[in-house]
């Protein structure tokens, strides 16, 4: 890392940065090979509710959400997410046009060019599929390349082992645990922090694209090379 000095005092200071603010997320459709990511709509409830209604475990670490007593309660919750500007929610839609999950861009700070991906809800139909990984690639690419963010964050309950594994698999760098960071649903939450910064994105992007290539899947749809190994191949 090169050293920068204050011109008057000589003290070490950070590198100069382009101070032009990043853009806020918008109602885009991000097309992929295995599906798409699009602005969440109340219309997505039709296909999303059957996917999530019996999957109680996906809600454990999502505050102020499910499991829901019935479809009406789920639709009320979804409508609040649709109306919010931060988190700005997206649906993850498969090739048949069915919503199978959601994710949001949140804690949006255009002036600092920092944004987080979170409120991630993957139904059983989306878990461990190419589309699940592709959705994360599409959102990260949008944040870095279209909106102009320089820091892309992932935060989760420190007890959420699956989320922590996912962050590392997607190429996020673990930064530490914020102890007693929140009170959620009347319980303590220590928060695990991860990030990708703009200088790391080209290598992460290349790893995603190697993994998502059709050549990386056999006739049964099983991966040939893991995302971790795809990342190592670009070193």
Phi and psi restraints in degrees (value plus and minus 20) as a CYANA .aco file:
   2 UNK   PHI     -92.4   -52.4
   2 UNK   PSI     129.7   169.7
   3 UNK   PHI    -118.1   -78.1
   3 UNK   PSI     116.8   156.8
   4 UNK   PHI    -138.3   -98.3
   4 UNK   PSI     121.4   161.4
   5 UNK   PHI    -140.9  -100.9
   5 UNK   PSI     124.5   164.5
   6 UNK   PHI     -84.0   -44.0
   6 UNK   PSI     112.4   152.4
   7 UNK   PHI     -84.4   -44.4
   7 UNK   PSI     -45.5    -5.5
   8 UNK   PHI    -117.4   -77.4
   8 UNK   PSI     -65.4   -25.4
   9 UNK   PHI    -114.0   -74.0
   9 UNK   PSI     -39.8     0.2
  10 UNK   PHI      58.5    98.5
  10 UNK   PSI     -19.2    20.8
  11 UNK   PHI     -91.9   -51.9
  11 UNK   PSI     130.6   170.6
  12 UNK   PHI     -86.7   -46.7
  12 UNK   PSI     116.9   156.9
  13 UNK   PHI    -157.4  -117.4
  13 UNK   PSI     147.6   187.6
  14 UNK   PHI     -91.3   -51.3
  14 UNK   PSI     141.8   181.8
  15 UNK   PHI     -87.3   -47.3
  15 UNK   PSI     129.0   169.0
  16 UNK   PHI     -80.5   -40.5
  16 UNK   PSI     125.1   165.1
  17 UNK   PHI    -153.2  -113.2
  17 UNK   PSI     123.1   163.1
  18 UNK   PHI     -83.6   -43.6
  18 UNK   PSI      99.7   139.7
  19 UNK   PHI    -112.7   -72.7
  19 UNK   PSI     -13.5    26.5
  20 UNK   PHI     -82.9   -42.9
  20 UNK   PSI     106.7   146.7
  21 UNK   PHI     -83.1   -43.1
  21 UNK   PSI     130.0   170.0
  22 UNK   PHI     -93.1   -53.1
  22 UNK   PSI     146.5   186.5
  23 UNK   PHI    -108.6   -68.6
  23 UNK   PSI     136.8   176.8
  24 UNK   PHI    -102.2   -62.2
  24 UNK   PSI     131.5   171.5
  25 UNK   PHI     -80.3   -40.3
  25 UNK   PSI     132.5   172.5
  26 UNK   PHI    -155.3  -115.3
  26 UNK   PSI    -198.7  -158.7
  27 UNK   PHI    -102.1   -62.1
  27 UNK   PSI      40.2    80.2
  28 UNK   PHI    -108.4   -68.4
  28 UNK   PSI     143.6   183.6
  29 UNK   PHI    -135.4   -95.4
  29 UNK   PSI     102.2   142.2
  30 UNK   PHI    -124.8   -84.8
  30 UNK   PSI      86.1   126.1
  31 UNK   PHI    -104.6   -64.6
  31 UNK   PSI     115.7   155.7
  32 UNK   PHI    -145.2  -105.2
  32 UNK   PSI    -194.7  -154.7
  33 UNK   PHI     -99.2   -59.2
  33 UNK   PSI     -52.1   -12.1
  34 UNK   PHI    -125.8   -85.8
  34 UNK   PSI     -24.0    16.0
  35 UNK   PHI     145.6   185.6
  35 UNK   PSI    -173.1  -133.1
  36 UNK   PHI    -171.8  -131.8
  36 UNK   PSI     143.1   183.1
  37 UNK   PHI    -137.4   -97.4
  37 UNK   PSI     109.6   149.6
  38 UNK   PHI    -163.1  -123.1
  38 UNK   PSI     140.9   180.9
  39 UNK   PHI     -74.7   -34.7
  39 UNK   PSI     112.1   152.1
  40 UNK   PHI     -84.7   -44.7
  40 UNK   PSI     118.5   158.5
  41 UNK   PHI    -153.8  -113.8
  41 UNK   PSI     134.0   174.0
  42 UNK   PHI     -79.8   -39.8
  42 UNK   PSI     -44.1    -4.1
  43 UNK   PHI     -85.6   -45.6
  43 UNK   PSI     -42.8    -2.8
  44 UNK   PHI     -88.1   -48.1
  44 UNK   PSI     -36.2     3.8
  45 UNK   PHI     -79.6   -39.6
  45 UNK   PSI     -51.5   -11.5
  46 UNK   PHI     -77.4   -37.4
  46 UNK   PSI     -66.3   -26.3
  47 UNK   PHI    -113.6   -73.6
  47 UNK   PSI     -44.5    -4.5
  48 UNK   PHI     -97.5   -57.5
  48 UNK   PSI     -59.8   -19.8
  49 UNK   PHI     -76.7   -36.7
  49 UNK   PSI     -68.0   -28.0
  50 UNK   PHI     -80.4   -40.4
  50 UNK   PSI     -45.7    -5.7
  51 UNK   PHI     -97.9   -57.9
  51 UNK   PSI     -48.7    -8.7
  52 UNK   PHI    -131.2   -91.2
  52 UNK   PSI     -31.6     8.4
  53 UNK   PHI     -83.8   -43.8
  53 UNK   PSI     -49.2    -9.2
  54 UNK   PHI    -128.0   -88.0
  54 UNK   PSI     -10.6    29.4
  55 UNK   PHI    -122.8   -82.8
  55 UNK   PSI      49.5    89.5
  56 UNK   PHI     -79.6   -39.6
  56 UNK   PSI     -53.9   -13.9
  57 UNK   PHI     -85.3   -45.3
  57 UNK   PSI     -42.2    -2.2
  58 UNK   PHI     -93.5   -53.5
  58 UNK   PSI     -32.7     7.3
  59 UNK   PHI    -118.4   -78.4
  59 UNK   PSI     -27.9    12.1
  60 UNK   PHI     -73.9   -33.9
  60 UNK   PSI     -61.4   -21.4
  61 UNK   PHI    -125.4   -85.4
  61 UNK   PSI      -7.4    32.6
  62 UNK   PHI    -123.3   -83.3
  62 UNK   PSI      89.7   129.7
  63 UNK   PHI     -90.3   -50.3
  63 UNK   PSI     130.7   170.7
  64 UNK   PHI      35.8    75.8
  64 UNK   PSI      25.6    65.6
  65 UNK   PHI    -163.5  -123.5
  65 UNK   PSI    -166.0  -126.0
  66 UNK   PHI     -95.2   -55.2
  66 UNK   PSI    -192.0  -152.0
  67 UNK   PHI     -85.0   -45.0
  67 UNK   PSI     133.6   173.6
  68 UNK   PHI    -126.5   -86.5
  68 UNK   PSI     126.2   166.2
  69 UNK   PHI     -87.7   -47.7
  69 UNK   PSI     -53.5   -13.5
  70 UNK   PHI    -181.5  -141.5
  70 UNK   PSI     157.6   197.6
  71 UNK   PHI     -83.8   -43.8
  71 UNK   PSI     -54.4   -14.4
  72 UNK   PHI     -82.2   -42.2
  72 UNK   PSI     -62.9   -22.9
  73 UNK   PHI     -84.9   -44.9
  73 UNK   PSI     -59.2   -19.2
  74 UNK   PHI     -84.1   -44.1
  74 UNK   PSI     -62.5   -22.5
  75 UNK   PHI     -84.6   -44.6
  75 UNK   PSI     -57.7   -17.7
  76 UNK   PHI     -81.6   -41.6
  76 UNK   PSI     -64.9   -24.9
  77 UNK   PHI     -82.4   -42.4
  77 UNK   PSI     -64.3   -24.3
  78 UNK   PHI     -84.0   -44.0
  78 UNK   PSI     -59.0   -19.0
  79 UNK   PHI     -81.5   -41.5
  79 UNK   PSI     -57.8   -17.8
  80 UNK   PHI     -86.1   -46.1
  80 UNK   PSI     -57.2   -17.2
  81 UNK   PHI     -88.2   -48.2
  81 UNK   PSI     -59.0   -19.0
  82 UNK   PHI     -82.5   -42.5
  82 UNK   PSI     -58.4   -18.4
  83 UNK   PHI     -96.1   -56.1
  83 UNK   PSI     -41.8    -1.8
  84 UNK   PHI     -94.7   -54.7
  84 UNK   PSI     123.6   163.6
  85 UNK   PHI    -115.0   -75.0
  85 UNK   PSI     -40.6    -0.6
  86 UNK   PHI    -175.2  -135.2
  86 UNK   PSI      84.6   124.6
  87 UNK   PHI     -88.7   -48.7
  87 UNK   PSI     124.7   164.7
  88 UNK   PHI    -122.2   -82.2
  88 UNK   PSI      88.2   128.2
  89 UNK   PHI    -113.6   -73.6
  89 UNK   PSI     125.9   165.9
  90 UNK   PHI    -147.1  -107.1
  90 UNK   PSI     129.5   169.5
  91 UNK   PHI    -115.2   -75.2
  91 UNK   PSI     125.8   165.8
  92 UNK   PHI    -125.2   -85.2
  92 UNK   PSI     100.4   140.4
  93 UNK   PHI    -140.7  -100.7
  93 UNK   PSI     111.6   151.6
  94 UNK   PHI    -101.1   -61.1
  94 UNK   PSI     159.9   199.9
  95 UNK   PHI     -87.6   -47.6
  95 UNK   PSI     -38.2     1.8
  96 UNK   PHI    -109.0   -69.0
  96 UNK   PSI     -17.4    22.6
  97 UNK   PHI      66.0   106.0
  97 UNK   PSI      -6.7    33.3
  98 UNK   PHI    -117.4   -77.4
  98 UNK   PSI     110.6   150.6
  99 UNK   PHI     -91.6   -51.6
  99 UNK   PSI     107.3   147.3
 100 UNK   PHI    -143.9  -103.9
 100 UNK   PSI     -18.4    21.6
 101 UNK   PHI    -197.8  -157.8
 101 UNK   PSI     155.6   195.6
 102 UNK   PHI    -159.8  -119.8
 102 UNK   PSI     139.3   179.3
 103 UNK   PHI    -172.8  -132.8
 103 UNK   PSI     142.8   182.8
 104 UNK   PHI    -157.0  -117.0
 104 UNK   PSI     129.7   169.7
 105 UNK   PHI    -117.1   -77.1
 105 UNK   PSI     109.0   149.0
 106 UNK   PHI    -169.1  -129.1
 106 UNK   PSI     155.1   195.1
 107 UNK   PHI      26.6    66.6
 107 UNK   PSI      31.2    71.2
 108 UNK   PHI     -98.3   -58.3
 108 UNK   PSI      99.9   139.9
 109 UNK   PHI    -149.7  -109.7
 109 UNK   PSI      62.5   102.5
 110 UNK   PHI     -80.5   -40.5
 110 UNK   PSI     -56.2   -16.2
 111 UNK   PHI     -83.9   -43.9
 111 UNK   PSI     -60.2   -20.2
 112 UNK   PHI    -108.1   -68.1
 112 UNK   PSI     -28.9    11.1
 113 UNK   PHI      39.0    79.0
 113 UNK   PSI      27.3    67.3
 114 UNK   PHI    -145.3  -105.3
 114 UNK   PSI     116.5   156.5
 115 UNK   PHI    -169.7  -129.7
 115 UNK   PSI     134.3   174.3
 116 UNK   PHI    -141.1  -101.1
 116 UNK   PSI     125.0   165.0
 117 UNK   PHI    -121.4   -81.4
 117 UNK   PSI     109.7   149.7
 118 UNK   PHI    -184.7  -144.7
 118 UNK   PSI    -185.3  -145.3
 119 UNK   PHI      27.6    67.6
 119 UNK   PSI      26.7    66.7
 120 UNK   PHI    -106.6   -66.6
 120 UNK   PSI     101.0   141.0
 121 UNK   PHI    -143.8  -103.8
 121 UNK   PSI      87.7   127.7
 122 UNK   PHI    -128.8   -88.8
 122 UNK   PSI      94.8   134.8
 123 UNK   PHI     -87.9   -47.9
 123 UNK   PSI     144.0   184.0
 124 UNK   PHI     -74.9   -34.9
 124 UNK   PSI     -50.8   -10.8
 125 UNK   PHI     -88.7   -48.7
 125 UNK   PSI     -40.4    -0.4
 126 UNK   PHI    -119.5   -79.5
 126 UNK   PSI     -45.6    -5.6
 127 UNK   PHI     -83.3   -43.3
 127 UNK   PSI     118.0   158.0
 128 UNK   PHI      38.3    78.3
 128 UNK   PSI      20.1    60.1
 129 UNK   PHI    -142.3  -102.3
 129 UNK   PSI     138.1   178.1
 130 UNK   PHI     -76.9   -36.9
 130 UNK   PSI     -55.3   -15.3
 131 UNK   PHI     -84.6   -44.6
 131 UNK   PSI     -55.9   -15.9
 132 UNK   PHI     -79.1   -39.1
 132 UNK   PSI     -61.4   -21.4
 133 UNK   PHI     -94.0   -54.0
 133 UNK   PSI     -61.8   -21.8
 134 UNK   PHI     -81.0   -41.0
 134 UNK   PSI     -57.6   -17.6
 135 UNK   PHI     -80.0   -40.0
 135 UNK   PSI     -60.4   -20.4
 136 UNK   PHI     -87.2   -47.2
 136 UNK   PSI     -59.0   -19.0
 137 UNK   PHI     -81.6   -41.6
 137 UNK   PSI     -66.4   -26.4
 138 UNK   PHI     -82.9   -42.9
 138 UNK   PSI     -62.0   -22.0
 139 UNK   PHI     -88.9   -48.9
 139 UNK   PSI     -60.8   -20.8
 140 UNK   PHI     -85.5   -45.5
 140 UNK   PSI     -63.1   -23.1
 141 UNK   PHI     -81.8   -41.8
 141 UNK   PSI     -60.5   -20.5
 142 UNK   PHI     -82.3   -42.3
 142 UNK   PSI     -65.1   -25.1
 143 UNK   PHI     -84.1   -44.1
 143 UNK   PSI     -64.6   -24.6
 144 UNK   PHI     -98.3   -58.3
 144 UNK   PSI     -69.3   -29.3
 145 UNK   PHI    -109.4   -69.4
 145 UNK   PSI     -50.5   -10.5
 146 UNK   PHI    -118.3   -78.3
 146 UNK   PSI     -67.7   -27.7
 147 UNK   PHI    -105.6   -65.6
 147 UNK   PSI     -44.8    -4.8
 148 UNK   PHI      67.4   107.4
 148 UNK   PSI       8.7    48.7
 149 UNK   PHI     -99.9   -59.9
 149 UNK   PSI     131.5   171.5
 150 UNK   PHI    -128.9   -88.9
 150 UNK   PSI     -32.1     7.9
 151 UNK   PHI    -158.3  -118.3
 151 UNK   PSI     108.7   148.7
 152 UNK   PHI    -142.7  -102.7
 152 UNK   PSI      97.3   137.3
 153 UNK   PHI    -126.9   -86.9
 153 UNK   PSI     134.5   174.5
 154 UNK   PHI    -155.5  -115.5
 154 UNK   PSI     103.0   143.0
 155 UNK   PHI    -148.4  -108.4
 155 UNK   PSI     126.0   166.0
 156 UNK   PHI    -175.0  -135.0
 156 UNK   PSI     142.2   182.2
 157 UNK   PHI     -74.6   -34.6
 157 UNK   PSI     109.9   149.9
 158 UNK   PHI     -81.3   -41.3
 158 UNK   PSI     -39.6     0.4
 159 UNK   PHI    -104.5   -64.5
 159 UNK   PSI     -27.1    12.9
 160 UNK   PHI    -105.2   -65.2
 160 UNK   PSI      64.1   104.1
 161 UNK   PHI     -82.1   -42.1
 161 UNK   PSI     -57.8   -17.8
 162 UNK   PHI     -87.3   -47.3
 162 UNK   PSI     -58.2   -18.2
 163 UNK   PHI     -87.6   -47.6
 163 UNK   PSI     -59.2   -19.2
 164 UNK   PHI     -85.4   -45.4
 164 UNK   PSI     -60.0   -20.0
 165 UNK   PHI     -84.1   -44.1
 165 UNK   PSI     -61.6   -21.6
 166 UNK   PHI     -82.2   -42.2
 166 UNK   PSI     -63.9   -23.9
 167 UNK   PHI     -77.6   -37.6
 167 UNK   PSI     -65.5   -25.5
 168 UNK   PHI     -86.3   -46.3
 168 UNK   PSI     -59.9   -19.9
 169 UNK   PHI     -82.3   -42.3
 169 UNK   PSI     -58.4   -18.4
 170 UNK   PHI     -97.8   -57.8
 170 UNK   PSI     -21.4    18.6
 171 UNK   PHI      77.6   117.6
 171 UNK   PSI     -11.0    29.0
 172 UNK   PHI     -93.4   -53.4
 172 UNK   PSI     128.3   168.3
 173 UNK   PHI    -116.7   -76.7
 173 UNK   PSI     107.5   147.5
 174 UNK   PHI     -91.5   -51.5
 174 UNK   PSI     110.0   150.0
 175 UNK   PHI    -132.0   -92.0
 175 UNK   PSI     -34.5     5.5
 176 UNK   PHI     117.6   157.6
 176 UNK   PSI    -199.0  -159.0
 177 UNK   PHI    -132.4   -92.4
 177 UNK   PSI     106.3   146.3
 178 UNK   PHI    -110.2   -70.2
 178 UNK   PSI      86.9   126.9
 179 UNK   PHI     -94.8   -54.8
 179 UNK   PSI     120.7   160.7
 180 UNK   PHI      26.9    66.9
 180 UNK   PSI      27.1    67.1
 181 UNK   PHI     -94.6   -54.6
 181 UNK   PSI     -53.6   -13.6
 182 UNK   PHI    -165.6  -125.6
 182 UNK   PSI     143.7   183.7
 183 UNK   PHI    -134.4   -94.4
 183 UNK   PSI      98.3   138.3
 184 UNK   PHI    -144.8  -104.8
 184 UNK   PSI     103.9   143.9
 185 UNK   PHI      33.5    73.5
 185 UNK   PSI      18.3    58.3
 186 UNK   PHI      55.1    95.1
 186 UNK   PSI      -7.6    32.4
 187 UNK   PHI    -145.0  -105.0
 187 UNK   PSI     132.8   172.8
 188 UNK   PHI     -85.2   -45.2
 188 UNK   PSI     123.1   163.1
 189 UNK   PHI    -150.4  -110.4
 189 UNK   PSI      96.2   136.2
 190 UNK   PHI    -106.4   -66.4
 190 UNK   PSI     118.7   158.7
 191 UNK   PHI    -133.9   -93.9
 191 UNK   PSI     108.6   148.6
 192 UNK   PHI    -109.4   -69.4
 192 UNK   PSI     110.5   150.5
 193 UNK   PHI    -129.4   -89.4
 193 UNK   PSI     117.1   157.1
 194 UNK   PHI    -156.8  -116.8
 194 UNK   PSI     138.9   178.9
 195 UNK   PHI    -176.1  -136.1
 195 UNK   PSI     138.8   178.8
 196 UNK   PHI    -143.2  -103.2
 196 UNK   PSI     114.4   154.4
 197 UNK   PHI    -128.1   -88.1
 197 UNK   PSI     143.0   183.0
 198 UNK   PHI     -78.9   -38.9
 198 UNK   PSI     -53.3   -13.3
 199 UNK   PHI     -87.6   -47.6
 199 UNK   PSI     -42.1    -2.1
 200 UNK   PHI    -108.7   -68.7
 200 UNK   PSI     -37.9     2.1
 201 UNK   PHI     -80.3   -40.3
 201 UNK   PSI     -63.0   -23.0
 202 UNK   PHI     -75.3   -35.3
 202 UNK   PSI     -61.3   -21.3
 203 UNK   PHI     -89.6   -49.6
 203 UNK   PSI     -59.8   -19.8
 204 UNK   PHI     -84.5   -44.5
 204 UNK   PSI     -61.9   -21.9
 205 UNK   PHI     -79.9   -39.9
 205 UNK   PSI     -66.1   -26.1
 206 UNK   PHI     -81.8   -41.8
 206 UNK   PSI     -58.8   -18.8
 207 UNK   PHI     -85.1   -45.1
 207 UNK   PSI     -64.7   -24.7
 208 UNK   PHI     -76.2   -36.2
 208 UNK   PSI     -67.7   -27.7
 209 UNK   PHI     -88.4   -48.4
 209 UNK   PSI     -54.7   -14.7
 210 UNK   PHI     -84.4   -44.4
 210 UNK   PSI     -62.4   -22.4
 211 UNK   PHI     -88.6   -48.6
 211 UNK   PSI     -58.4   -18.4
 212 UNK   PHI     -97.8   -57.8
 212 UNK   PSI     -29.9    10.1
 213 UNK   PHI     -80.3   -40.3
 213 UNK   PSI     119.3   159.3
 214 UNK   PHI     -76.2   -36.2
 214 UNK   PSI     -47.6    -7.6
 215 UNK   PHI     -86.7   -46.7
 215 UNK   PSI     -33.4     6.6
 216 UNK   PHI    -110.1   -70.1
 216 UNK   PSI     -12.9    27.1
 217 UNK   PHI    -147.6  -107.6
 217 UNK   PSI     118.5   158.5
 218 UNK   PHI    -102.1   -62.1
 218 UNK   PSI    -195.1  -155.1
 219 UNK   PHI     -83.5   -43.5
 219 UNK   PSI     -44.4    -4.4
 220 UNK   PHI    -111.2   -71.2
 220 UNK   PSI     -16.9    23.1
 221 UNK   PHI      64.4   104.4
 221 UNK   PSI      -9.8    30.2
 222 UNK   PHI    -104.9   -64.9
 222 UNK   PSI     121.9   161.9
 223 UNK   PHI     -84.8   -44.8
 223 UNK   PSI     124.8   164.8
 224 UNK   PHI    -113.0   -73.0
 224 UNK   PSI     -63.9   -23.9
 225 UNK   PHI    -142.3  -102.3
 225 UNK   PSI     114.5   154.5
 226 UNK   PHI     -91.0   -51.0
 226 UNK   PSI     142.3   182.3
 227 UNK   PHI     -83.9   -43.9
 227 UNK   PSI     -55.5   -15.5
 228 UNK   PHI     -79.7   -39.7
 228 UNK   PSI     -64.0   -24.0
 229 UNK   PHI     -91.5   -51.5
 229 UNK   PSI     -53.3   -13.3
 230 UNK   PHI     -81.7   -41.7
 230 UNK   PSI     -58.5   -18.5
 231 UNK   PHI     -86.1   -46.1
 231 UNK   PSI     -63.2   -23.2
 232 UNK   PHI     -82.3   -42.3
 232 UNK   PSI     -52.1   -12.1
 233 UNK   PHI     -86.4   -46.4
 233 UNK   PSI     -42.1    -2.1
 234 UNK   PHI    -110.6   -70.6
 234 UNK   PSI     -22.2    17.8
